[in-house]
Amino acid sequence: MISIEEAERVQEELRARVELDGPASFALVAGLDVHYHGDALEAAAVVFDAQGKRVDQRVVHGRPEFPYVPGLFAFREVPALMKALEGLSVTPDLLMCDGYGLAHPRRFGLACHLGVVTGLPALGVGKTHFVGEYRDPAARRGSWTPIVMDGEVVGRALRTQDGVKPVFVSQGHRISLDAACEQVLRLSPYYRLPDPIRAADHLARHGD
């Protein structure tokens, strides 16, 4: 296991490789989530096609390989998520992570880390506010306000359904913020969270 200092150095090196633009449409989107059971974890990847149909899934059982350290959470989850992705029969065009990308204390959250190491477009969808400041968006689906940290926009608070709490969307790698929000809305036809992330959460928790 690498040390905290080594992890911070790796994070700084990888951060320089983040790209904040890329494709605008994606045929296969993988939702990713990790659930913890005591000292064990389950990492799930569930792939949806452009019509919203589930086409593949994989869950991996393991143990965290890194301690819980604020700002370095990706080092706990990326190894298991990589195994889940490698077990898929298809290669996703976009990774949709339950977590954060640029909306991170060092602007390099899970979605950035996973996007850079895989080379795939990636975005983060947070259930709760993490960093920066934002105003509550209007109540209508599709309304959003910027998340601003140190004078820079690092994401958006996005209303995915009328009157529900917003989600917190941030770029990970090889995607614009506009495209990231479009994908989150497209894949959230009925619920607050996008279908791929909801499916990955269920698979990680229940294994089916």
Secondary structure, 3 states (H helix, E strand, C coil): CCCHHHHHHHHHHHHCCCCCCCCCCCCCEEEEEEEEECCEEEEEEEEECCCCCEEEEEEEEECCCCCCCCCCCHHHHHHHHHHHHHCCCCCCCEEEEECCCCCCCCCCCHHHHHHHHHCCCEEEEECCCCCCECCCCCCCCCCEEEEEECCEEEEEEECCCCCCCCEEEEEEECCCHHHHHHHHHHCCCCCCCCHHHHHHHHHHHHCC
